[in-house]
Amino acid sequence: MQTDEIKHATISGAKWNFGKQFCFQAIALVFGIVLSRLLLPEEFGLLAMVMVFSRFGNIFSDMGLSRALIHKREISPHDTSTVFWATVILGFLLAGLMAALAPSIAWFYEQPELTALVLVIALNFILNSLNIIPRTLLEKGLRFRFLFFIDATATVLSGLIAIGMALNGYGVWSLVAQIMFRTLFISILFWLFHPWRPSLVFDRAAFGSAAGYGLPLLGTSSLNYWVRNADKLLIGRYLGEAELGYYNKPYTLMLFPLANITQVLAKVMFPSLAMIQDNKQLVKSAYLRVVRLVCLTTFPISIGVFVMAEPIILGLYGQQWVGSVEILRVLSLLGISQSVLALNGSIYQSQGATMLQFKWGLLFKLIIISAIVAGLPYGVMGIAIAYTAASLCITIPNLLVLGRVIPIRLRDVFASCYLPLLFSTIMGLVVYLFLVFVGSSWNNVVLLLTGVPIGMLVYAGLVFAFDRKSMADVLLFINNRRAADLTEPPDET
């Protein structure tokens, strides 16, 4: 594939991936609001307890083998069939292990009702193993339009089932059903509409090659996972399901820019950068251009959430979630650093430097986990503050390590970030003054519907007035019919 073809496929894939995430979040927001008003924080906390272990198992569902297929320039039918059968076997093994651990998980949290929840959710490993290869092939080919329709359909159907069950008094089982039916629908739709089918082949050489690439990545993913979930594990064990419910809701909101912008771009970046992996200057240019786009879009969201935490929580979810307001305010700052650092994985993986990523990640993750443990005696707020502070402290060391993989300097990244951070801070100050001016005389929903447009207008005005280059990049991304190249080095002035 030529550079121009890669460029257009990358932008097209990213646009569809953004469209998918936008629809998902719109759907998830609607379903989340409805379910949050129908169910109690304790019920969300119970599910979060189970999902700490279930999502960790998902990391092992393909052992990084699917990433190896994307990194490999040419793959054969033997490669795909071998990885498919490996993931199916892993799915059954993980389901059995999860079921066997169900009583222990319930004992750990001192919640006997968790046993049944774990046994049902364990089946999700088997269902998920059936769709890993079709999804991988579509991602490798940057065919995100097809993924969009599959995932959107499954998300809507499973959400409707969950709401129906919640209305009929099924409580936490409504949330379990939403997870299970979504995976079931995705697997069914892939097998109905995707032409790929496995053959009865298991090539040991193909498996060994994929495992050699994937195992260090598996180690990194495991570390990342426990950093992101050690807080929820400790809160659920020592502070209870209600506190976990109050913490998990703002944590999910904090991940909004990370999941909907950074990870969307990272998912498209990896196969694209793998195609140009030998040209490090081109990889650097593409990375910096994406960093600028990420900062331009995620920084105002994070700072906006910090300022409008109270209207967001109380306006959307109701007074029963008041315990989440200050937690959201702290965790919103965590999203600033993580939205940029989450792009680094695409660089390591595209350059085949998964072992380097694992080794340095081990040190950085231990720092964060130590901070979380230190914050535990001070409750959920102590954990939130410790987690955020540690994450901000390791941002610069993370970027310095990245400079060992591609020729990038701190000032290169800073040049891409400083204007969005400045504009976002000014925007946040304007919105804060607006909230102070109106005081408590306005309803939270009205404050939300008024404050968000004010912030958007202020931020857009600042970008238009002082950083039209970045605005041009966004317009190019939206409409890629013109000749400008995504890999053009960003303006560092």
HELIX and SHEET records of a PDB file:
HELIX    1   1 THR A    3  LEU A   38  1                                  36    
HELIX    2   2 PRO A   41  ILE A   59  1                                  19    
HELIX    3   3 LEU A   65  HIS A   71  1                                   7    
HELIX    4   4 PRO A   77  TYR A  109  1                                  33    
HELIX    5   5 LEU A  114  ILE A  121  1                                   8    
HELIX    6   6 ASN A  124  SER A  129  1                                   6    
HELIX    7   7 ILE A  132  LYS A  140  1                                   9    
HELIX    8   8 PHE A  144  LEU A  167  1                                  24    
HELIX    9   9 VAL A  172  PHE A  193  1                                  22    
HELIX   10  10 ARG A  204  TYR A  238  1                                  35    
HELIX   11  11 GLU A  241  MET A  254  1                                  14    
HELIX   12  12 PHE A  256  PRO A  257  1                                   2    
HELIX   13  13 LEU A  258  THR A  262  3                                   5    
HELIX   14  14 GLN A  263  MET A  275  1                                  13    
HELIX   15  15 LYS A  280  VAL A  307  1                                  28    
HELIX   16  16 ALA A  309  TYR A  317  1                                   9    
HELIX   17  17 GLN A  319  SER A  324  5                                   6    
HELIX   18  18 VAL A  325  LEU A  341  1                                  17    
HELIX   19  19 ASN A  344  SER A  350  1                                   7    
HELIX   20  20 THR A  354  GLY A  375  1                                  22    
HELIX   21  21 LEU A  376  TYR A  378  5                                   3    
HELIX   22  22 GLY A  379  CYS A  393  1                                  15    
HELIX   23  23 THR A  395  LEU A  402  1                                   8    
HELIX   24  24 LEU A  410  VAL A  438  1                                  29    
HELIX   25  25 ASN A  444  PHE A  466  1                                  23    
HELIX   26  26 ARG A  468  ILE A  478  1                                  11    
END                                                                             
